[in-house]
């Protein structure tokens, strides 16, 4: 007797309603731990895109006029709903991304911090006032929403990155369209339901699933005013160039090749613990992963040995298992690419310290697995150094001193995050002032700023001039207006002049 499995259909969320849309295309969604297809994702067509943007435009005009008190009431309620649904959100992330449940929950926690920051929007939007700048004339400034903004988000943080964008955009009075990754789309629909339950008017937060066709539609649509993007550097560059050419404000965060310098004076056990967690956590699929350990002088031999011990001890399992520390990578293509780069490094003369290419997880033989991998004596010309691997691979580059390490980092085209492990305040201060990188950690391996600062890198890791969330997020989703005001007494002469006005 045969049985038929009915797949879940993941729909769009347009103007307050879950809908399959009018498009006739779809694609499968996988569980990377098992390799099984778990759902069918509806992909938008142009009519779906136009309907979504039209709903957002109409909603933005009303939402932007809502009082700050009414906006913050929705944000506070949304914050409580997200906190109450952390377990459900994390389970959706693990099922489609593969990361372990504890990591998924931790990322959602960082998203909650941004919601909490956005709840302070009445203070964040306060303008300036200058009295009597000229006789009887005052000047004041304030910020207004852009209108319709879109967020194009990556597979590796299906909840956290949308929460880095949407609460800031919505708090500042915009309507927000989320185009999540096709690989991990389910959590976005739950977020949409929670926004609606929090009292957000229809059309202010919408979810539109799609591929490049949908992305290009958002980048070029005349009624979309701003684009936020997080993803790889080639796509970030494309998003920035295309959207700015069409007159939009853009923040496009790209990839990374994050280095951590380990000084001989560092606590090497502490450094090795953090390097392993930063390299192998989330299977290395995060733009803030440490993928290059820069071992200085005599620190190298002992450090590599300690990292090897920790890499071999990582529990690689289905992310739903309570003791799992690392899950699979996202797709078979991702696994093939990681394996190719590791193999190229080995062929070029690098030393394989821990080799995760042939990892098999019992009971999950069809999953997309790569084990923790450590490669020593990597040279800067190798693809393992030049490419963002986006997998659980830590390469070790050896240098003679701190100055050489800083030169190495500054020569790299990326400038997202970096770290130093040292017990010397002088070394730390020199490092933080000298590296051309946007986010710096001192004995902190993943220097992701808290919500009331802003997140973003330099060089090929950021296109546009505004970082995400925090004060720069407020600035990005708004534009300034300055008013010069004069209220003369009716009995006074106008004082008009053909000269440029002064005092």
N, C-alpha and C positions, 0 to 999 in steps of 0.2 A: 504494500500500500504506500503510495507516494504522498508526500506532504508538500504543500506550497507555502513558502515564507513570503509574507507581504512586507515589503520594505516601507519604512517611514518616509513620508514625503516632507521635505523641509521647504517651507514657503517663504515668501516675502512678507514684510509687515509694512503696509502702505496705508497712510491716512487712518491709522487706528485699527486696521483690520488685517488679519492674516489671509493672504491670497496667493493662489498659484500663479497669478499674472496671466498675460495673454501670450507669452513666449512659448514656443514649442520645443525648446531645448532643455536638457537636464544632464546631470552627471552624477556618478556615484560618489559617496562618502565612505571612507574606509576606517576601520579600527586598526591602527598600525601595529598593535601588539599581536593581533591574530591574522591580519591580512584579509579579514572578511569585510564585505560590503555591508554597511549598516543602515544606509539611507540613500535616498535619491534627492538631489538638490535641484530645485527649479532655478533656471537661469533667465534673467530678464531680457526682454527685447526692447526696441526703441520706444514702443508705446508704453511699456511699464516704466521706463526711465522718465519719459515726459510726464506721465501721471504723477510719479513720485515728486519730481521737481515742482510741478504745479501745486501739489498739495503743500509742499514745504514753503513755497513762496507765499501762498495765502495764509498759512499758519504763522509765518515769521512776521508778517505785517501786524497781526494781532498780539502775538506773544511778546514782541519787542515793546509793546505799550503796556504790558502787565506791570504792576508795581513790583518793586524789589521784594516787598513783603510777601506777595503772592508767589513769586518765583522761588524764594528761599523756602517757603512752606512745602512746595513740591520737592525741592532738593533734599530737605530734611527727611521727608517721607520716603523718598527713593533710597536714601542712605540706609534707613532702617530695613527696607525690604531687601536690599542687596545683602546686608549683614545676615538677615534671616534665611537667605537662600544660598549661602556660601557652599554648603554641602552639595546641593543640586547643581550649582554652576560648576563646581570643581569636577563632579562626576562627568558632566558633559565635555569638559576640557580634556580629561584623561581619556575618555572614550574615543575622541577624534584626533587629539594630538599625541597621546601616549605618555605624557609626563606623569610622574607619580602624584598621587592625590595631595600629599603634603605640600609639594611644590606648587600645584595648582591653587591650593588655598592661600599660600603665601603671596602669590601674584595677585589674587583677588583682594587681599588685604592692602596691597599697595594701591590698587584702584580705589578702594574705599577712602584712602587718605586724600585722594584728589577730590572725591565728592565732598568730603569734609571741608577741604580748602574752598571749594566752590560755594559752600554754604555761607561763606563770609563775603559774598559778592557785594552787599551794600557798602562795606568798607572799601573793597577793592575798586569799586567804580567811582569813588569820590573824586570830584574834580578840584580845580583851583579857582580862586577868586581874588582879583586885584581891584581894590577900591580906589577911585579917584586917580586913575592913571594919567588923566588929563582933566581939566576943569569940567566937572559934571559928567565925566565918562568913566565907566567901569568895564573891566574885562573879566570874563570867566570862561572856563573850559570844561568840557565833559566828553564822555565817550559813548558812541552809539554802536549797536550791533551791525555786522556786515550785511546780514540778511539770511541767505541760504548757504550753508557750508556742508562739505562732505568729508567723511573720514574713510580712508582706504587702509585697512589694517591687515597685519600679517597673521599667519597660522600659529605662530609660536606663543602668542599671548592673546587668546580669543576674547578674554574678558578685560584684562588689565589695560591693554592699549586702547580699546574703545572707551574705557573709563578715564583714560588720560585726556581724551578729546571731548567726548559728548558733554559731560557735566560742565566743563568750562565754556563750551560753545552755547549751551542752553542757558546757563546762569547769566551770561552776558546778553541774552535776548535773541539769539539766533535760532533758526530751525536747522536740524542736523540730520543728514542722510548717511547711514553707515553702510559701506560696502565691505563686508568682512571677507576673509579668505574663504575660498571654496572648499578648502580642506578641513576646516574646523568651524562650521557655520552655526551649529545649533544654539550655542550659548547666546548669540546675538538676539535670537528670537525670544529667549527668556528675559533678557534685558529689556527688550521692547515691551513685553507684558508687564514688567515691573514698573517701567516708566508710566505706562497707562494706568496701572493700579495706584501709582503715587499721585495721580491727578493731572498729569501733563496733557495738555490739549492735543487732539489728534493732529498729525502732520508735523509736530515739532520734533519728534524722533521717529525715524523710519529706517527700515532695513531693506536693502535691495541687493539680492544675490546676483552674481554675474562673473564674467571673465573679462578679458581685455576689451571686448566690445562695450561692456558697461563702464569700465574704467575710462575709456576714451570718451564715452558719452558724457560722463561727469566732468572730465577735464575741459571739454569744449562747449558745454551747454551754456547759453548766454545768461540763464537765470541762476547759475551757481556762482557765488561770489568768492568762495574760498575753499581751498583743498588742504587737508592734513593727510600726510602719508607716512607710513613706517614700513620699511622693507629693504630690499637689496639696493646697493648703490647704483647699478645700471638702471633699474626701474625708477629709483628716486630722481635720478638725473632726467630721465624721460618725462616723468610727471611734472617736474619743475619747469622744464623747457616748454612742454606742451601747454600747461595751464597758464603760465605767465604770458605766453604768446597770445593767449585768449583773454588776457586782462584780469586774471584772477590773482588773489593773494595766495601764496603757497608756502607751506612748511613741509619739506620732504626730508625725512630722516632715513639715511642709508645704512650701509653695512659697516663692518669694523674688522680690525685686526688688533685686538687689545693685548698689550704687553704688560707683564709684571716683572719689575726688576727685583731680584733677590740679592741683597748685600751679604757679605760674609758675617757682618755683625747682627744679622737678623736671627730671631728664634726660628730655626729651620723646621722644627716640628710644627709650630704654628703656621709657618709659611706653606709647608707641604699640605697640611690639612686644608687650608684655604684654597690653594692652587687646585687640588683635586676636586673640591666642591665647585669651584668657579669654572673649571674646565669640563667636568662631566655632568654637573647638574643640568637638568632639562635636556640631557643628551647633547649638550653643547649647542643647542639650537636657541641661542639668545644673543642679541647684538652686544650685550655686556659681558659675554663669556671671556675668561682669560684663555687665549689660545696660544700665546707665546710666553714662555718663562725665560727671562733673560738672566742667566746665572752669572754672577760676577765673581771672577777669580776663584779662590779656593772654596767658595760655596758650592760650586757645581757638582762635584762628585757625590758629596753627602746628600745634597738636595735631590739629585736624580734618584738615588737609592730610596730615599724616604717617599718620594712621589710614586715610585714603582710599587712599593708596599701598599700604598693607599689605593692605587689604581686596581691592583689585583684583588683588593678586598671589597670593591664596590658591588653591591647587590643589584644586579641587573635583572629585572622581572617585569611582569605585567604591572603597570602603575597602580592597579587596584589592590595589590597585595600590601598588607600593612607594613612590612619591613622593606619594601622596594625602595631603592635609592636612585635608580635610573631606569628609564623605559626605552622604547625603541625610537628610531628616527622616523620621520614623517611619511616617506614614500620609498618604494623600491629604487626609484631614480636617484633619490638623495643618498641611499646606501651605496649604490654603484659609484656615484661621484666621490664619496668619502673614501671608499676602497681604492679607487683609481689614484687619488692624490697620495694616499699612504704608500701605495705600491711604487709610485714615481719617486717618492722620497727615498725609499729603500734602495731602489735601483740607482739613484744618484749618489749613494754612499752614506746616507744617514743611518744611525744606529737604532734598530727597533728594540726598545726597552720593554714595552708591553704592546702586544699585537692583538687588537680586538676584531680583526677582519673576519674571522671565521666563527664568531660567537654563535652558539645555538642555545636557545632557551627551551628546556624540556617542556613539552606540552604546547609550545607556541612556535613550532617550526616554520610556520608560514608568515610569521611576523617580520618586521623590517628592522633587524637587529644589527648593531655594531657595538662592540664592547669598548670600554675605556682603552685608549691607545696613547702611548708616550713614545716620542721619537726624539732622540738626542743627536747632537752635532748637526743640527739643521743649518744650512747656509741660506743666505738671503735670496739667492737666485732660484731656489727650489719652489715648486708650486705649493708645497706644504706651508711655505712662508708667505708667498705672494697672494695666494687665494684665501678668501674667507671660506673655510671648510664647512662651517655650520654643522659640526658633528662633534662627538666626544673624543677629540684629538688634541693633545697638548704637545707642542713642539718646544724643544729646548735649544736656545741659542746661547753660546758662551761668549762672554766679553771679558776684557781685562779689568775695567774700572767703570765707575759710575758715568763718567763723561762719555765713554764709548757707548754705554747703554742708552744715554739720552740722545746721542747722535743717531743711533739706530731707530729709536722711536720717532724722532723728528723727520727722518728720511722716509718713513712709511707714508703712503698716500692717505691712509685713514687717520682719523683723530677723534675717535669716539670716547673710549675710556682707557685708563691706564692705572697702574698701581706700583707702589714700592713697598718692600718689606725691609725694615731697617730698625735699629735701635738708636740711630743717630738723628737728632733734630736738625743738625746742619745738612746731612744728606737729604733728609726729607724736604727741607725748605728749598734747597737748591733744585731738587727734582720738581717740586710743585711750580716753581717760577720759570723753569727752563723748558718743560715739555710743551709741545704745540698740540695739546689734546684738550677737549672740552670738559671732561669729567675725570678727576684725579682722586685716587684712594691712597691713603697712607696707612699701611697695615690693614687695609680694607680692600678686598679683592673685587667687589662689584660696587663701585661707587655711584649707585643710582641715587640722585638727590631726592630728599624728602619733598612732599607735595608743595611746600611753600617756597621752594627754590624752583628752578626750571631744568628740564632734561634735554640734553642735546650735545652733539659733538662739533668738531671742526673739520676742515678740509673736505675730503670726499665722503664724510659721514653726515653731512648736512647741506642741503640746498635750500636757500632762503635765509633770511636773517633773524628768524624768531625760533627759539627753542619751544618745547612742548610743555604744557601745564605751568603752574606757578605764575609769577608776575608776567612773564613773557607770553604765557597762554592767554591771559586777560588782554594783553596788548594785541596779540595776533587776531583774536576774534572780534575786535572792536576797532573803530577809527575815531580819531579825535576831532572835535569841533570846538572852535573858539569864537565867542560872541563878544563883540564890542558894543556897549550899550550906552545910550545917552537919552535922558528924559528931561528936556529943557522946560523951564517954566513957560507957560503959554504967553506971558507978557514980554518975554525976552526976544531979542532979535535972533535969527537963525544962526548967525555966526558962520555961515557958509563961506568957503574960500576956494579959489582955484589952486591954491598952493597945497602941497602935501600936508595933511593935518599934523600938528604937533601939540605942544601944551599951551 
